Amino acid sequence: MNIVDLVESQIIASVVDEKDLDIACRSNPNVVFLLTGDLLTSADYIKKLQSNGKTVFLHLDFIEGLSNSKSAVEYIAKNLKPTGIITTKSHVVKYAKEYGLVTIQRIFLLDAAAIEKGIEMVKSCNPNAVEILPGIMPKIIDQLVNRLPHPIIAGGLVTEKKEVLSALKAGALAVSAGDHSMWNYDL
């Protein structure tokens, strides 16, 4: 599955608190990154979002009670049934691909060495897309767009529409935002 075909709004709703689920259900973005929940609540959260027409990516690193093991990924694919997962762990990307999940590799770009390490990691696990944080670096977004054959999603520290537009202009497919006031930007 091509993530480019899944993204209709260039803002992705990052739900970091259960209280924002209803807002996400009513918001413009058709893609939601779910960064809250646990083993007991995640299935309900995913179903709620999906029943409201949202494509859900579960951020495995944030879900309490689930490990980064192959069996946890299998459980997610077979029982929770999100469209895909987000993770900082390249081995989890590989597992998720085995179970037919769309994968997003999240990388933190702290310095030049982190950029090179991130590129190596992405090339080794070949996710469907890459989310880079922080997302307020158009120069770096442009570099990664030119160096990786994967769609780039910018996230983290983006707080203004002009920052979103700057990331998109630099080549990002979309921008993930946890601030629900940004979820209804018309992009």
Secondary structure, 3 states (H helix, E strand, C coil): CCHHHHCCCCEEEEECCHHHHHHHHHCCCCEEEECCCECCCHHHHHHHHHHCCCEEEEEHHHCECCCCCHHHHHHHHHHHCCCEEEECCHHHHHHHHHCCCEEEEEEECCCHHHHHHHHHHHHHHCCCEEEEECCCCHHHHHHHHHHCCCCEEEECCCCCHHHHHHHHHCCCCEEEECCHHHCCCCC
